[in-house]
Amino acid sequence: MIVVVNGTQREIDPGTTVLGLLEGLGIAPDTVVVERNREIVPSATFAGAVLNEGDHLEVLRFVGGG
């Protein structure tokens, strides 16, 4: 199935969770905020948040600096 991550279409397996997607992309889940269809996904629910065909996700990384 197809989801859109940061403007790019990606094919994922049915049943993939937000956590599974992040792991597949090599992204540490504790370093990002995820928005799905314009709603923030609480990080505590990443493992249970199953993605659906056509979901639009924005993965935002924390950036430090001074």
N, CA, C and O atoms as a GROMACS GRO file, in nm:
protein
  264
    1MET      N    1   0.084  -0.118   0.000
    1MET     CA    2   0.000   0.000   0.000
    1MET      C    3   0.089   0.124   0.000
    1MET      O    4   0.206   0.116   0.035
    2ILE      N    5   0.032   0.235  -0.039
    2ILE     CA    6   0.108   0.359  -0.056
    2ILE      C    7   0.070   0.460   0.052
    2ILE      O    8  -0.048   0.483   0.078
    3VAL      N    9   0.173   0.520   0.115
    3VAL     CA   10   0.155   0.634   0.203
    3VAL      C   11   0.249   0.743   0.154
    3VAL      O   12   0.340   0.716   0.075
    4VAL      N   13   0.227   0.864   0.198
    4VAL     CA   14   0.312   0.976   0.160
    4VAL      C   15   0.386   1.023   0.284
    4VAL      O   16   0.324   1.061   0.383
    5VAL      N   17   0.520   1.022   0.277
    5VAL     CA   18   0.603   1.063   0.389
    5VAL      C   19   0.685   1.184   0.346
    5VAL      O   20   0.769   1.175   0.256
    6ASN      N   21   0.660   1.296   0.411
    6ASN     CA   22   0.730   1.421   0.379
    6ASN      C   23   0.726   1.450   0.229
    6ASN      O   24   0.826   1.491   0.169
    7GLY      N   25   0.609   1.428   0.169
    7GLY     CA   26   0.588   1.460   0.029
    7GLY      C   27   0.630   1.354  -0.071
    7GLY      O   28   0.613   1.372  -0.191
    8THR      N   29   0.685   1.241  -0.022
    8THR     CA   30   0.732   1.134  -0.110
    8THR      C   31   0.648   1.009  -0.090
    8THR      O   32   0.629   0.964   0.024
    9GLN      N   33   0.598   0.953  -0.199
    9GLN     CA   34   0.522   0.829  -0.188
    9GLN      C   35   0.614   0.714  -0.152
    9GLN      O   36   0.724   0.700  -0.205
   10ARG      N   37   0.566   0.631  -0.059
   10ARG     CA   38   0.642   0.513  -0.017
   10ARG      C   39   0.548   0.394  -0.012
   10ARG      O   40   0.433   0.406   0.031
   11GLU      N   41   0.597   0.282  -0.057
   11GLU     CA   42   0.518   0.160  -0.050
   11GLU      C   43   0.554   0.089   0.080
   11GLU      O   44   0.671   0.067   0.111
   12ILE      N   45   0.451   0.052   0.156
   12ILE     CA   46   0.470  -0.019   0.282
   12ILE      C   47   0.379  -0.140   0.285
   12ILE      O   48   0.283  -0.150   0.208
   13ASP      N   49   0.409  -0.232   0.374
   13ASP     CA   50   0.325  -0.350   0.391
   13ASP      C   51   0.200  -0.315   0.470
   13ASP      O   52   0.206  -0.232   0.560
   14PRO      N   53   0.087  -0.378   0.438
   14PRO     CA   54  -0.033  -0.360   0.520
   14PRO      C   55  -0.002  -0.398   0.665
   14PRO      O   56   0.071  -0.494   0.691
   15GLY      N   57  -0.057  -0.322   0.757
   15GLY     CA   58  -0.035  -0.348   0.899
   15GLY      C   59   0.085  -0.276   0.957
   15GLY      O   60   0.112  -0.286   1.076
   16THR      N   61   0.158  -0.202   0.872
   16THR     CA   62   0.274  -0.127   0.921
   16THR      C   63   0.229  -0.019   1.018
   16THR      O   64   0.131   0.051   0.993
   17THR      N   65   0.302  -0.006   1.128
   17THR     CA   66   0.272   0.097   1.227
   17THR      C   67   0.364   0.216   1.205
   17THR      O   68   0.460   0.208   1.129
   18VAL      N   69   0.335   0.325   1.273
   18VAL     CA   70   0.424   0.441   1.268
   18VAL      C   71   0.563   0.400   1.314
   18VAL      O   72   0.663   0.438   1.252
   19LEU      N   73   0.572   0.322   1.422
   19LEU     CA   74   0.702   0.277   1.471
   19LEU      C   75   0.774   0.193   1.365
   19LEU      O   76   0.893   0.211   1.343
   20GLY      N   77   0.703   0.102   1.301
   20GLY     CA   78   0.762   0.019   1.197
   20GLY      C   79   0.813   0.102   1.080
   20GLY      O   80   0.919   0.073   1.026
   21LEU      N   81   0.738   0.202   1.043
   21LEU     CA   82   0.781   0.291   0.934
   21LEU      C   83   0.910   0.363   0.972
   21LEU      O   84   1.005   0.367   0.895
   22LEU      N   85   0.912   0.420   1.093
   22LEU     CA   86   1.031   0.492   1.137
   22LEU      C   87   1.152   0.400   1.141
   22LEU      O   88   1.260   0.437   1.096
   23GLU      N   89   1.134   0.280   1.195
   23GLU     CA   90   1.244   0.185   1.200
   23GLU      C   91   1.292   0.150   1.060
   23GLU      O   92   1.412   0.138   1.036
   24GLY      N   93   1.198   0.132   0.967
   24GLY     CA   94   1.233   0.101   0.829
   24GLY      C   95   1.309   0.213   0.761
   24GLY      O   96   1.388   0.190   0.670
   25LEU      N   97   1.284   0.335   0.806
   25LEU     CA   98   1.354   0.451   0.750
   25LEU      C   99   1.484   0.481   0.823
   25LEU      O  100   1.558   0.572   0.786
   26GLY      N  101   1.512   0.403   0.929
   26GLY     CA  102   1.635   0.426   1.007
   26GLY      C  103   1.628   0.548   1.095
   26GLY      O  104   1.730   0.611   1.123
   27ILE      N  105   1.506   0.583   1.139
   27ILE     CA  106   1.486   0.702   1.221
   27ILE      C  107   1.456   0.660   1.364
   27ILE      O  108   1.366   0.581   1.388
   28ALA      N  109   1.531   0.714   1.459
   28ALA     CA  110   1.506   0.686   1.601
   28ALA      C  111   1.376   0.754   1.642
   28ALA      O  112   1.364   0.876   1.628
   29PRO      N  113   1.279   0.678   1.691
   29PRO     CA  114   1.148   0.736   1.722
   29PRO      C  115   1.150   0.843   1.831
   29PRO      O  116   1.059   0.926   1.837
   30ASP      N  117   1.251   0.842   1.915
   30ASP     CA  118   1.256   0.942   2.022
   30ASP      C  119   1.315   1.075   1.976
   30ASP      O  120   1.333   1.166   2.057
   31THR      N  121   1.347   1.086   1.847
   31THR     CA  122   1.406   1.210   1.796
   31THR      C  123   1.314   1.284   1.699
   31THR      O  124   1.355   1.382   1.636
   32VAL      N  125   1.188   1.237   1.686
   32VAL     CA  126   1.099   1.298   1.588
   32VAL      C  127   0.959   1.320   1.644
   32VAL      O  128   0.919   1.262   1.745
   33VAL      N  129   0.888   1.407   1.575
   33VAL     CA  130   0.744   1.424   1.593
   33VAL      C  131   0.680   1.378   1.463
   33VAL      O  132   0.729   1.410   1.355
   34VAL      N  133   0.570   1.304   1.473
   34VAL     CA  134   0.504   1.254   1.353
   34VAL      C  135   0.363   1.311   1.347
   34VAL      O  136   0.286   1.304   1.444
   35GLU      N  137   0.331   1.366   1.231
   35GLU     CA  138   0.196   1.416   1.204
   35GLU      C  139   0.136   1.324   1.098
   35GLU      O  140   0.197   1.301   0.993
   36ARG      N  141   0.016   1.273   1.125
   36ARG     CA  142  -0.053   1.188   1.028
   36ARG      C  143  -0.184   1.255   0.992
   36ARG      O  144  -0.268   1.280   1.078
   37ASN      N  145  -0.200   1.285   0.864
   37ASN     CA  146  -0.322   1.350   0.816
   37ASN      C  147  -0.356   1.474   0.899
   37ASN      O  148  -0.471   1.496   0.938
   38ARG      N  149  -0.252   1.553   0.924
   38ARG     CA  150  -0.262   1.682   0.994
   38ARG      C  151  -0.293   1.672   1.143
   38ARG      O  152  -0.335   1.770   1.204
   39GLU      N  153  -0.272   1.554   1.201
   39GLU     CA  154  -0.289   1.537   1.345
   39GLU      C  155  -0.162   1.475   1.402
   39GLU      O  156  -0.107   1.380   1.346
   40ILE      N  157  -0.116   1.529   1.515
   40ILE     CA  158   0.004   1.476   1.580
   40ILE      C  159  -0.025   1.337   1.635
   40ILE      O  160  -0.129   1.314   1.698
   41VAL      N  161   0.067   1.245   1.610
   41VAL     CA  162   0.057   1.110   1.666
   41VAL      C  163   0.141   1.109   1.794
   41VAL      O  164   0.262   1.128   1.786
   42PRO      N  165   0.080   1.088   1.910
   42PRO     CA  166   0.159   1.084   2.033
   42PRO      C  167   0.264   0.973   2.026
   42PRO      O  168   0.234   0.862   1.983
   43SER      N  169   0.385   1.004   2.068
   43SER     CA  170   0.494   0.906   2.056
   43SER      C  171   0.464   0.778   2.134
   43SER      O  172   0.512   0.671   2.096
   44ALA      N  173   0.388   0.787   2.239
   44ALA     CA  174   0.352   0.668   2.318
   44ALA      C  175   0.265   0.571   2.238
   44ALA      O  176   0.252   0.455   2.276
   45THR      N  177   0.206   0.618   2.127
   45THR     CA  178   0.117   0.533   2.047
   45THR      C  179   0.179   0.488   1.915
   45THR      O  180   0.111   0.424   1.835
   46PHE      N  181   0.306   0.521   1.890
   46PHE     CA  182   0.371   0.485   1.764
   46PHE      C  183   0.358   0.336   1.734
   46PHE      O  184   0.330   0.297   1.620
   47ALA      N  185   0.377   0.252   1.835
   47ALA     CA  186   0.377   0.106   1.813
   47ALA      C  187   0.239   0.052   1.777
   47ALA      O  188   0.228  -0.053   1.713
   48GLY      N  189   0.134   0.122   1.817
   48GLY     CA  190  -0.002   0.075   1.789
   48GLY      C  191  -0.075   0.151   1.680
   48GLY      O  192  -0.187   0.116   1.644
   49ALA      N  193  -0.012   0.256   1.628
   49ALA     CA  194  -0.076   0.339   1.526
   49ALA      C  195  -0.054   0.278   1.388
   49ALA      O  196   0.048   0.302   1.323
   50VAL      N  197  -0.151   0.198   1.343
   50VAL     CA  198  -0.142   0.129   1.214
   50VAL      C  199  -0.174   0.228   1.103
   50VAL      O  200  -0.271   0.303   1.109
   51LEU      N  201  -0.089   0.228   1.001
   51LEU     CA  202  -0.106   0.319   0.888
   51LEU      C  203  -0.207   0.263   0.788
   51LEU      O  204  -0.223   0.142   0.775
   52ASN      N  205  -0.273   0.354   0.719
   52ASN     CA  206  -0.374   0.319   0.620
   52ASN      C  207  -0.332   0.368   0.482
   52ASN      O  208  -0.256   0.463   0.470
   53GLU      N  209  -0.382   0.301   0.381
   53GLU     CA  210  -0.360   0.344   0.242
   53GLU      C  211  -0.390   0.492   0.228
   53GLU      O  212  -0.495   0.540   0.270
   54GLY      N  213  -0.296   0.566   0.168
   54GLY     CA  214  -0.317   0.707   0.141
   54GLY      C  215  -0.287   0.801   0.255
   54GLY      O  216  -0.302   0.922   0.239
   55ASP      N  217  -0.244   0.750   0.371
   55ASP     CA  218  -0.208   0.839   0.481
   55ASP      C  219  -0.098   0.934   0.437
   55ASP      O  220  -0.009   0.897   0.360
   56HIS      N  221  -0.105   1.057   0.487
   56HIS     CA  222  -0.002   1.157   0.463
   56HIS      C  223   0.068   1.182   0.596
   56HIS      O  224   0.005   1.220   0.694
   57LEU      N  225   0.199   1.161   0.597
   57LEU     CA  226   0.276   1.178   0.720
   57LEU      C  227   0.383   1.284   0.701
   57LEU      O  228   0.444   1.295   0.595
   58GLU      N  229   0.405   1.360   0.805
   58GLU     CA  230   0.518   1.452   0.812
   58GLU      C  231   0.601   1.407   0.931
   58GLU      O  232   0.550   1.398   1.043
   59VAL      N  233   0.728   1.378   0.907
   59VAL     CA  234   0.818   1.338   1.013
   59VAL      C  235   0.913   1.455   1.035
   59VAL      O  236   0.991   1.491   0.947
   60LEU      N  237   0.905   1.514   1.153
   60LEU     CA  238   0.984   1.632   1.185
   60LEU      C  239   1.090   1.597   1.287
   60LEU      O  240   1.059   1.544   1.393
   61ARG      N  241   1.214   1.626   1.254
   61ARG     CA  242   1.326   1.594   1.344
   61ARG      C  243   1.356   1.713   1.436
   61ARG      O  244   1.342   1.829   1.398
   62PHE      N  245   1.397   1.678   1.557
   62PHE     CA  246   1.443   1.780   1.651
   62PHE      C  247   1.583   1.825   1.608
   62PHE      O  248   1.668   1.742   1.575
   63VAL      N  249   1.606   1.954   1.608
   63VAL     CA  250   1.737   2.007   1.572
   63VAL      C  251   1.785   2.098   1.683
   63VAL      O  252   1.715   2.191   1.724
   64GLY      N  253   1.902   2.070   1.731
   64GLY     CA  254   1.960   2.155   1.836
   64GLY      C  255   2.050   2.259   1.775
   64GLY      O  256   2.093   2.246   1.660
   65GLY      N  257   2.076   2.359   1.848
   65GLY     CA  258   2.164   2.464   1.797
   65GLY      C  259   2.167   2.580   1.892
   65GLY      O  260   2.103   2.580   1.997
   66GLY      N  261   2.240   2.677   1.853
   66GLY     CA  262   2.251   2.792   1.943
   66GLY      C  263   2.265   2.919   1.868
   66GLY      O  264   2.275   3.026   1.928
   0.00000   0.00000   0.00000
